[in-house]
Structures are given as structure tokens and as C-alpha cells.
Amino acid sequence: MNPYLDRLQPYPFEKLAALIGEVEPNPNLTPLNISIGEPKHPVAKKLRDAMANALDGISRYPTTRGELTLRRAAAGWLENRFELGKDSIDPDKNILPVNGTREALFSIAQLFTKQKSDPKEPIVLSPNPFYQIYEGAAHIAQTKLVFVNANADNNFLPEYHKLDKDILDGTALLYLCTPANPTGAVYNLEQLQQLIELADKHDFIIASDECYSEIWYNSPPPGLLQAAWAMGRKDFSRCLVFHSLSKRSNMPGARSGFVAGDQDVLATYFRLRTYTGCATPPFIQQAATAAWQDESHVEENRIQYRQKLQESIAILSPTLRVTQPEAGFYLWLKVPGGGVSFARRLYEGYNVTVLPGAFLSRDNNGENPGAPYIRVAMVASTKDNREAMERIAACAREIQNK
Ligand SMILES: Cc1ncc(COP(=O)(O)O)c(C=O)c1O
């Protein structure tokens, strides 16, 4: 067996099940589970109709490259949303559909496995806390994983530029997560451009996971391609972005997204993908085409998240210090007693399930940056979200008053 498989950790939700599995939740309260980042707002009717009307497609094998109409729709969306030049994204060269960005974030690391001629393992950089796929991807690609902490001292933006030169020189791939899961932090345009310059200097590729980019509160977060374009970098070299319909369009079950950017990297990645059998079903491609062409359902979605965020902050802030996320639908809450014991007590006393931050982060450089926190997903209905926040505040007061 591949010895690197032993490095894979249980998924955060398995750790959560182990933490609360034996605990009896308060039977007098209805259960509220806000641990998973699964959108619960309804899917727009026009997207469901587009899918239902395309069912005849199941009699054909889809291609790995996907239909041109989908690639054109995604390219048009990118150009508008990120202020790229018209026709700057070539739908034949700069874009590939993927079956949800999770599989793509995993498989992209396969391009950077160890070279026989080089005794050193290539390095993959990941934020910490992080989306767990980056870690598994780096291990299975047999690379060396280096975490960079996101904490209150750096405004939850990992400072990759502060790494030792040796590490940066050995880096093959940097996973960027902006807006970040779980912290909601966003790199600004200048910071993204500095990262691109760092990638040039040390010769690595940036994989920018931007699946939360459309759930924003004050202004739309910039993206990596936008930063590259604004630098006059028309070939988007070294830059890849990963976009998804899971959060933007409430369609996690459709498993649909795309990767866009550097055409040379994408050409190699395309070759890999032709072997892995990951072509997108035709009816999903039709729904995805409709989704990338429509902004009204995305705006409606944002309005609901904004209301929930405002209400959550109003309920929590008298008891806890809440840092407002710039984007995404999570609250990253520092809680009394640390995330693990708080999550356990919250489940036991208040029947609310949240994820301890430590399950999303690792010990690194003398700290576990997730340990003081819990991650709360504002995905439930307005009513359930309000109820969950009230119970979290009550639990915090109980612990503070002990
Ligand atoms: C940071 C981050 N990236 C990527 C994904 C994967 O999304 P999908 O595979 O549904 O596109 C998720 C899902 O929760 C996520 O939180």
C-alpha cells in the first residue's frame, strides 16, 4: 500500500462525531446542526429547470473539456466579475470544468509530485487552519507540506512572504484560500500581486481557492486572476483559480465548478484529467451554464446571508468578541475554554453542533491557531440561525460565569 496514505487524518466531521458521540444532548431543545458548510437556501427555479430540461444528455458520454457553451459562460462571468479584459479568458485554453472544486484542488497537486532527478520532495504551502483537502492532496502527491498560520496577529492572512528562502525556493505549489474558510479573511489586490511576485521569484504555482468569493458583505473580494490582469499579466502565468457553484448558487449536490488561469499548467492538467474519468454530466453542464449567466439568484443569496450575519453579530457581541468576516458564511468565534470543550458543552447543554477550530488546523510553530475557536456556519434558516446564536451566547455566558 502507498505509505503516504497513513498520513491522511480523519476528516473534521469524523473527529466531531468522536467528540460528541457519547454525549447526550439536551432533550428539551430541538437539535441545530451548524457545523457543516452546506448551503440551505433553495436552488433557483431556473437552474433546476435547466437541469431537468437537459436529461436527454445522459445518453451521451460527456468530454473532459466540457461543452463550449459552459466554458464560454464561465469565462464571461470571470471577465465581468473580476474586471478582466473582454475575451481575456480563452474558453479553449484558460478554463476547464471540474466536478466540484474539491476533486480539482486534490488532483492539481498530482502535477507536482517528486522528480526522480531531485532528491528533495517539492514543497506545498497551505494555510493553517485550512480546507482539509489541501493536506491530503499534498500527502498523496508525495510532497512536503508546510503550514503557514493564520491568526489574529496577522489578521488571519498567512504571511507566505515571511517564510525562509529555502522553503520558498523548494515550493512547487501554494494553496491560497481567499475568502478563507474558516476565518472569512480576504487578501486585497495588492497582497495578491505581492504573492504573484513571490511566485515569480521562487518559481511556483498559486492555486487560489475562491469558492466563497460571491458571499460577501461590503464589497466583492478581488481574485487572483484580477490581480494578475491588473499587473498587465495577460497570460495569467503561475495563477490558477478554483470557482464553484456549491456556495454561490446553493448547488453542492451538482458537483460543479471550474479551474481557470495559466494555459500551460491547464494543458498538462487537462492531460491528467482525461485519465481520471471526471467529465461533468451533460445535465449538470446545462444547469451550470445557466448559473454562471445569472447574477440575480446570487444577489438574493447574499441578501439572506447579510441579514443572518447582522443578526448573529447583534446576538453574540454583548457576550463574545466577534470579528466580522469579510466574506463567506462562517463565523470564527473565539470562545471561553477553547473550541473543543466549548463545542462539547454546547452540544450537551444546548443541542447545537458546531465544529471546534482545532479540527481544522494543526500544531505548527508552537501553536494550534484554530484551538481557541469554533466554526459556526450561518447556513440554517433565519429562524434557526437566530436560535442557534442565542444558544451559543447562553453557553458562553454559562462558562464565563463559572
Ligand atoms: C475552502 C473550500 N474550498 C473548496 C470547497 C469544495 O467545494 P466544492 O467541491 O463543493 O466545489 C469547500 C467546500 O466546503 C471549501 O470550504
The ligand as a MOL file (V3000), in Angstrom:
LIG
                    3D

  0  0  0     0  0            999 V3000
M  V30 BEGIN CTAB
M  V30 COUNTS 16 16 0 0 0
M  V30 BEGIN ATOM
M  V30 1 C -12.4980 26.3170 1.1920 0
M  V30 2 C -13.2550 25.3370 0.3710 0
M  V30 3 N -12.7840 25.0190 -0.8270 0
M  V30 4 C -13.4130 24.1360 -1.6210 0
M  V30 5 C -14.5710 23.5150 -1.2100 0
M  V30 6 C -15.1840 22.4900 -2.1180 0
M  V30 7 O -16.3570 22.8780 -2.6800 0
M  V30 8 P -16.9920 22.0760 -3.8760 0
M  V30 9 O -16.2400 20.7980 -4.0680 0
M  V30 10 O -18.3840 21.8100 -3.4730 0
M  V30 11 O -16.8410 22.9670 -5.0780 0
M  V30 12 C -15.1100 23.8090 0.0310 0
M  V30 13 C -16.3440 23.1410 0.4960 0
M  V30 14 O -16.7950 23.2280 1.5880 0
M  V30 15 C -14.4510 24.7550 0.8500 0
M  V30 16 O -14.9110 25.0880 2.0620 0
M  V30 END ATOM
M  V30 BEGIN BOND
M  V30 1 1 1 2
M  V30 2 1 2 3
M  V30 3 2 2 15
M  V30 4 2 3 4
M  V30 5 1 4 5
M  V30 6 1 5 6
M  V30 7 2 5 12
M  V30 8 1 6 7
M  V30 9 1 7 8
M  V30 10 2 8 9
M  V30 11 1 8 10
M  V30 12 1 8 11
M  V30 13 1 12 13
M  V30 14 1 12 15
M  V30 15 2 13 14
M  V30 16 1 15 16
M  V30 END BOND
M  V30 END CTAB
M  END
